Amino acid sequence: MKNVAHIHGICLTILLSSTLYAQPVQVCATFELFPAGTDLGLDFELSKFIFHTVSTGSSTTTPSLIVEETRNVKTLKIVADEVEITLPCLVSSVEFIAVSDTNNLVEVIACNSNGDLLRKISVSNNKLLKYRIFASDIAMLRFIGKGSVSEICIIVGGN
């Protein structure tokens, strides 16, 4: 089994045998290492999280996933209508820090591997806040609406 530990904004890959599940490991995707203004395109992978733009709305020339600095924190600016983030493995909780754009609502939907809705929350503020979604077998998150996310973390192992 391959687990990833988050250390000072850099993800370090650790190979663990199947007998070493006792210690849970936090796996995070953060954007601190990217300069503000970095265009990550429509699709990319970071720390085994796969980011995929589902809908760009009316404009296909505007980059949908851009690193920006929001309140002195590097965030991934989502200007697409919908972005899916496939998690490195199935988990029972996902923690993330997010903010909606002014006067906008961002829905964050936790889905199973079939894309079925497990849980949904709304981000409707203009402050970076930490959120956590709990459900069995979360495989992906869908961000619907315009906003920013600075960190997405899961816990693997510990079984």
C-alpha positions as CSV (number, residue, x, y, z in Angstrom):
1,M,0.0,0.0,0.0
2,K,1.3,3.5,-0.8
3,N,0.6,6.2,1.7
4,V,1.6,9.9,1.5
5,A,2.6,12.1,4.4
6,H,2.2,15.9,4.3
7,I,5.5,17.6,5.5
8,H,5.9,21.3,5.3
9,G,3.7,21.7,2.1
10,I,5.6,18.9,0.3
11,C,4.2,15.4,0.0
12,L,6.6,12.6,0.7
13,T,5.8,9.2,-0.6
14,I,6.2,6.4,1.9
15,L,5.9,2.8,0.8
16,L,4.3,0.7,3.5
17,S,3.7,-3.0,3.6
18,S,0.1,-4.1,4.2
19,T,1.0,-5.1,7.8
20,L,1.8,-1.5,8.8
21,Y,-1.7,0.0,8.8
22,A,-1.7,0.8,12.5
23,Q,-0.7,4.4,12.1
24,P,-3.0,6.7,10.1
25,V,-1.3,9.0,7.6
26,Q,-2.7,12.4,6.5
27,V,-2.6,13.0,2.8
28,C,-3.0,16.6,1.6
29,A,-3.1,18.7,-1.6
30,T,-2.0,22.3,-1.0
31,F,-0.9,25.1,-3.3
32,E,1.7,26.9,-1.2
33,L,4.6,25.8,-3.5
34,F,3.1,27.4,-6.6
35,P,3.6,31.1,-7.4
36,A,0.4,33.2,-7.4
37,G,-0.9,33.4,-11.0
38,T,0.1,29.8,-11.9
39,D,-2.3,28.4,-14.5
40,L,-2.7,24.7,-13.8
41,G,-4.9,24.2,-16.8
42,L,-8.2,22.3,-17.0
43,D,-6.9,19.0,-15.5
44,F,-3.9,18.1,-13.3
45,E,-2.7,15.8,-10.5
46,L,-1.3,16.9,-7.2
47,S,-0.3,14.5,-4.3
48,K,-2.4,11.8,-6.0
49,F,-5.5,14.0,-6.0
50,I,-6.8,14.3,-9.6
51,F,-8.4,17.7,-10.5
52,H,-10.7,17.6,-13.5
53,T,-12.7,20.5,-15.0
54,V,-16.2,19.2,-15.8
55,S,-17.7,22.4,-17.1
56,T,-16.1,25.7,-18.1
57,G,-19.4,27.5,-18.6
58,S,-19.6,29.9,-21.5
59,S,-15.8,30.5,-21.8
60,T,-13.3,27.8,-22.8
61,T,-10.5,30.3,-23.2
62,T,-10.4,31.3,-19.5
63,P,-8.2,29.0,-17.5
64,S,-10.3,27.2,-14.9
65,L,-7.8,26.3,-12.2
66,I,-5.4,29.1,-11.2
67,V,-3.3,29.6,-8.1
68,E,-4.0,32.9,-6.3
69,E,-3.2,34.4,-3.0
70,T,-6.3,35.0,-0.8
71,R,-5.7,36.7,2.5
72,N,-2.0,35.7,2.5
73,V,-2.9,32.1,1.8
74,K,-2.3,30.3,-1.6
75,T,-5.5,29.0,-3.0
76,L,-6.8,27.2,-6.1
77,K,-9.2,29.6,-7.7
78,I,-12.0,27.8,-9.3
79,V,-13.6,29.9,-12.1
80,A,-15.1,26.9,-13.9
81,D,-18.8,26.0,-13.2
82,E,-17.8,22.5,-11.9
83,V,-14.6,20.8,-10.9
84,E,-14.2,17.2,-9.7
85,I,-11.4,16.1,-7.4
86,T,-10.8,12.4,-7.3
87,L,-9.2,11.3,-4.0
88,P,-6.2,9.0,-3.8
89,C,-8.3,6.3,-2.1
90,L,-11.8,5.7,-0.6
91,V,-12.1,7.5,2.8
92,S,-14.8,8.2,5.4
93,S,-14.0,11.9,5.8
94,V,-12.5,14.8,3.8
95,E,-11.4,18.0,5.3
96,F,-10.8,21.1,3.2
97,I,-10.4,24.9,3.6
98,A,-12.6,26.9,1.1
99,V,-14.2,30.3,0.4
100,S,-16.9,31.3,-2.0
101,D,-16.6,34.3,-4.2
102,T,-18.6,37.4,-3.1
103,N,-22.3,36.9,-3.5
104,N,-21.8,33.3,-4.8
105,L,-22.6,29.9,-3.4
106,V,-20.3,26.9,-3.8
107,E,-21.8,23.5,-3.3
108,V,-19.3,20.8,-2.3
109,I,-20.6,17.3,-3.0
110,A,-19.0,14.1,-1.7
111,C,-19.6,11.2,-4.1
112,N,-18.8,7.5,-4.2
113,S,-16.9,5.8,-7.0
114,N,-20.1,5.6,-9.1
115,G,-20.5,9.4,-8.8
116,D,-23.6,9.0,-6.5
117,L,-24.2,11.8,-4.0
118,L,-23.2,10.9,-0.4
119,R,-23.3,14.3,1.3
120,K,-23.5,17.9,0.3
121,I,-22.6,21.1,2.0
122,S,-22.7,24.8,0.9
123,V,-19.9,27.3,1.2
124,S,-21.5,30.7,1.2
125,N,-19.2,33.1,3.0
126,N,-16.4,35.4,2.0
127,K,-13.9,33.9,4.6
128,L,-11.5,31.0,4.3
129,L,-13.1,28.3,6.6
130,K,-12.3,24.7,7.4
131,Y,-15.0,22.2,6.5
132,R,-15.3,18.4,7.0
133,I,-17.6,15.9,5.2
134,F,-18.2,12.5,6.7
135,A,-19.6,9.5,4.7
136,S,-18.7,6.0,3.8
137,D,-16.5,5.4,0.8
138,I,-16.0,8.9,-0.4
139,A,-14.1,8.7,-3.8
140,M,-14.4,12.3,-5.0
141,L,-15.5,15.8,-4.3
142,R,-17.4,18.0,-6.7
143,F,-17.1,21.8,-6.4
144,I,-20.0,23.5,-8.1
145,G,-19.8,27.3,-8.2
146,K,-17.0,29.9,-8.2
147,G,-14.7,30.1,-5.2
148,S,-11.3,29.0,-3.9
149,V,-9.9,26.0,-2.0
150,S,-6.5,26.1,-0.1
151,E,-6.2,22.6,1.2
152,I,-7.8,19.2,0.9
153,C,-6.8,16.5,3.3
154,I,-7.8,12.9,4.0
155,I,-6.6,10.3,6.5
156,V,-5.6,6.9,5.2
157,G,-4.6,3.8,7.2
158,G,-5.3,3.2,10.8
159,N,-7.4,0.1,10.1
